[in-house]
């Protein structure tokens, strides 16, 4: 690279004495401010208020322009310059998340602006001192490009290395914070947490878990939903059982937004469990834990669970299962003889669950794929076994039937359309 730069620099012969005198008379400070201001305006208009970034840009611009004017003036050698300011800018750019395309663009734009500065000075000097413009422009132009050509490779390498290091460190820290959020513990304050995660914590958050389908990349699914549903931010935590994905909004999610999110998750073609929208840092943890709990119950329910299961669908089960022994006692007390692994009792439990969910013999028969009279006969058998009308303790019986499916996850299940899905 150095040899190529030197060959380029010498393509038009030595710099004229007039060009050397011009370079010696120039103020690198004013040119650097012009280049830095224009780069911020053209490439980074959204970072105008970032003082640290502007300072790094200005220092890098001054160093480069000062070096180029000194090289053109014969005070420094092209091969002897070390772009320390450009290295510092590269590290700052990597740290704050400047993309590769932006980093390359600012160098292209910067090179053009530096040449524009020299060309303006050359035109002014030529007009004032009756010097041919070509004596001031030719060789210096190639020297400017030779300098840019020489320093870009090591500066890019510094940016790439800094970006790799920062992304690794940043990702590790983010994962650590998300682990604490899910556990309900925090070692840092809200402001620092918000900065590290890059989301508005005072907004609303919704978590979901994609379980056991390697064809669906949770991170890619999150990006797709962000793009199509107007979501502002996403986070992904690589949980040991299944990744947890958060969708975040600065304000409350709109009903239409939530509907589109559900539709996108249903189209994903995987078993997905989701929490409920919650606000703030506490809500970030709550919706994540709810999604994980819904995913755990979804796995226990197996084919009885809907492909997209909300925590609200299994909130009662989760509440009861926090004390498994009491849940088993509740099931035994409510189901009585129905609490049996015998095949006939399994069919009667499925019928009871569908009948209580559907609300009529006709609807239950349709869902079960049997005749209406079969449903009537089964309901009569259930009531005889229970010793009371099926609807007399509707809520308790429905909860007990739903719990039974989870507590006896290895028990035989009805197949095809013969049961209600939670």
N, C-alpha and C positions, 0 to 999 in steps of 0.2 A: 504493500500500500504506500509506503514512504517513497519507494522508487518511482511509482506511477505518479505520485503527487509532484515530485521534483521534475519529472519529465514534462508534465503538464505545465508547470511553472516556467520552464525554459523554452516553451514552444515558440514564443515570439521574441526571444532574445532578452537582453538585460533591460531593467527598468531605466527609463531616461532620468537624467538629473532633474528635469522639471517635475516629474512625477515624485521623485524622492523629496524634493523641497516641499511639494504640496502635502505629502504624507506627514512630514515633520511639523507642519503648521496646523494640523487638524486637532480638534478637541474631541477625544474619544468619548468623553462623558456625555456631551450633547447628542452625538450619534447613537450611543448606546441607549439613551432615554427614548429616542425616536424609534429605534428598532424594537425595544422591549414593549413600548406602548402599542405599536402597530401589531406585534405578535399577539398581545393580549386581546386586542380588539378583533383581529381577524381569526384567530384560532381558539382563544379561550375567553369569549365574551361573558360566559357564565361564572368566571372566576375573578371578575374584576375586584371584588371585595376581599379576596384572599391575599392579605398583606405579605405573608410568608412566601407565597408562590411568586408574587410580583417581584419581591426582593431577589429571589433566586434567579428569576428571568433577567433582571437588570444586571446582576453581578456577572452572569454568564455572558450577556451581550457585551458588557464593557470589556471583559477579558478577551473575547474573540476579536472585537474591533480594535482594541489597543494592540493586540498581537499582530493583526493584519496590517495596521498602519505602520507599525515598527518594522515589519518585514519588508513592506513596499519601500519604506524610507531607508533601508539598508542597515538598520540598527539591530535587527535580530535575524537569526537563520530560521528558515521554514522547518527544518528537521529538528530544531532544538526546543520547540515550544511544547509545554505540557498543559493541557486544558483543565486545570484544577477547578475553575469555576463551572465549566461545562459538566465535569464529573459531579459536582455538588448539585447542579440543576437536575441531572439525570436521576440522582438518588431521591431528590425531593419529588420529582415527577412520579417516580415509581411508588413512593410511599403514599401519595395522596390519590393514586389510582388513575393517573393519566394513561390512556390506552396507547398501544404501539402505533396505531395509525395517527393519533394526535401527536405523538412524539416525533414521528417521521415528518409529519406535516409542518411542525413548527421549525424544523431544521431547513426544509425546503423554502418556506416563507422567509425565514431569517436570512438565508443566503441571498435571496432576491433583494431583500431590504438593505443588506450591507452593500451590495453592488449599487443599488439605487443611491445610497448615501455618497459613495465614491463618485458616481457619474455626475451627481449634482455639483459636488465640489469641483470636479474636473471642468464642467461647463462654466462655472463661475470664474475659476482661475483662467481658463482660456479667454474668456471675454475681457477680464481685467488686465491681463498681461500679454495679450496677443500671442498665445501659445497654441499650436495646433492641438485640437482635441485628441487626435489619434496618438500623440506623444504621451498623453496623460491617461489614456483608457486601455490601450492594448495589453501590455504586459501586466499591469496591476490587476486587470480583470481576471487573467489566468491565475495570478497569485492568490486572489481571493478564493477562487474555486479550488485551487490546489490545497489551500489551508482547510477549507470545509471538507474536502475529500480526505485529507489526512487525519483529521480529528474525529470524523463521524464514527468510524469503526470502533475505536476504543471507548468513545462515549456511549455508543449503542450497547456495547458489551457491559459497561458499567450499569446502564439502565436495566438491561435484561437480568443481570445478576441481582441487582437490588430489588427488582420486581419479584423474582423467584423467592428471594429471602423474605421479603415483606409479606408476600401472599402466604407463604408457609407459616410465618409467625402470626399473621393476622388470622388465618384460618384456625390455627391451633387455639388462639385466644378466644375466638368466636365460639368454637365448639365447647371450650371450657365454660364460657359464660352461659351458653344454652343448656349445658348439663346442670348448672346451678339453678337456672330458671326452672327447669323441669322438676328439680328436687325441692324447690321452694326455699333455697338458700342463696345468699348473695354475699360476695366478699368486696364488692365495689358499689359505689353510689349509682343512682339512676342516670345522672348526666353522663358518667363514664360508660355505663352500660349502653346507653343510647348511642353514644359515639362509636363504640366498638362494634355494635350490631348494625349500625347504619339504618335504623328504622325509627319512626316517631313512636315512642312508647306511650304517649298520651292518646294515641288513636285506638282503633279497634283491630283485633287480631282473630284469625280463624286458622286452626291447625287441622291437618289431615295426615293419615298414615297409610302408605301403600304396602300391602303385605303379600309376600311370597310370589310375586310375579316379576321375573327379571326382564321381561319384555318391556316393562314400563319403567322409565327412568324418572324418579320423583322430581329431581332437579329440572329436567327438561319439561315435565308436566307443569311444574310451577311457573316456568318461563312462559309456556304456552298460555296458561290461565292469566298470567300478568298482562300479556299482550292483548288477549281477546276479551277480558272481563274488566279492564280498567283498574287493575290492582296496582298500588304504588310500589310495594316492596315485598320481597320474599326472603325467607330464611330456610335453611335446611340443616337439621341436626342428624348426624349419622348414629342413631340409637342402635344398641346391640341387637335388638329384635327386629326393628324395621325403622327406616328413616322417618323423621317427623318433619313435616313441611308447614311453615307458617305463611299465610297471606296477610298482609297488613295494609291498613288504610289510615290516612291522617285523621279522618272523621269516622262516623258510623258507616257501616256497609249499607248500601241501599238495597231494598228488597229485590229489585230487578238484578242487581249485581250478584246477590247470593243465589238467585235462581240460575243465573248463567254459570256460576261456579259449580253448582250441583250438576247441571247438565254436562259440563265439561268433565267432571269426575265420573259421571255415569258412562260417558262415551269412552273413557280410558280403557275399559274392558278388564279391570282388575278389581280385586277385593280391596275396598278403601273404606276406612273408618274416619269419621271427622268429629271434632269437638263442636262446641257452640261459640258464636262470636263473643268475645270478652274484651274489655277495655283495660288499658294501662299495663304496667309491668307485671302486676299480679295476674291480670287477665291473660298475658302472654303465657305464663306458666300454667294457668288453669285450663285453657283450651288445649294446650299440648298434652297435659295429663289426661284430660277427658278423651282425647283422640286415641291415646295409647290404651286406655281402659276399654274403650269401645272396640279397638282392634283385638284386644285380648278376648273379649266376650264373643266377638265375631268369629274368632278362630275356634272357640269352644262350641259355638252353635253349628259350625260347619255348613252343611247344605241348607240348614234352617234359617240362615242369616241372609239378609239382602246384600247384594254386591257392594252397595253404598249404604253404610250403616252409620247413622248419627248417634251421638252419645245420648241425645234425648230419647231415642228409641229403646235404650237399655238402661236408662237412669235408675229405674226401680230395681232391676237385677243387680246393678252395681252397688246400690245402697244395701240391699239384703246380703249380698255376698261379701261385704266387709266383715261379717261375722258368720262364717260358713256353717258352724254347728247350729246356730239359731235359725239359719235359712233352711237347713235340712229338717229341723223340728217343725217349722212352719209348713213345709211341703207335706210332711207326713200327716200333720193334723188336718190340713185342708183337703188332701186327696184321699186319705183313708185307704180303702181297697184299691183305688186307682194307682197308688204308689207301688207299682209292681213291674218287674221286667217281663212278665208274661205277655206274649204277642197280642192277645185279645185286649189287655189293658192298655197296651201301647196304641192300638187303633182307637180305643175309646178316648184316650187322652188327646190324641190328634183331632178327633171329632169335636171334643169339648172346646179345645183351643180355637179351632176354626169357627165353630158355632158362636162362641162368645165374641170373637173378633168380627165376624160377618154380620151377626145380628138377626139372621133368619135361616129357616130350613132351606129355602130355595138357594140363597147365596152360598150357604155352606155346602150344599150338594154340588153346586157348580164348581167350587174350588176343590172339593175332594174328588170330583169325577165319579160320583155315585148317584143313585136315584134318591129323590127327596124322601121316599118312604124308608130308605136305609138310614138316613140321618135321623128321622123320627124314632126309629127303633133303637138306634144307638143312644140317643138322648134319653129315652125312657130307661134303658139299661143303666146309664150313668146315674140318673136320679135315684134309681132303686138302690144302687151300690152306695151312694152318698147318704141316702135317707132324707133327701130334701130336694126341692126344685133347683134346677141348674142355675137359675137366675137369682136365687135368694142371697147368695154371697158372690155376686158376679166379680167384683174387683179382686177379692181375696183369692178366688179360684183361678182367675186369669193370671194373677201374679204367680201363684203356685205352679201352674202349668208351664209358664215361661221359665221359672227357676228350675223346674225339673229337667228341662232340656239341657241346661248348662251343668247342673250337678251330676247328671248321668250322661256325660258327653259320649261315653262308649256304648250307651244303650242303643238297641235297634231303632232306626228312624223310618218314618214313612217316606216313600220315594215319590218321584214324579210330582204331580200337582196335589198330592194328598195332605198338605199341611199348610198352616199359616207361616209366612216368613216374617221374621222380626227385622 
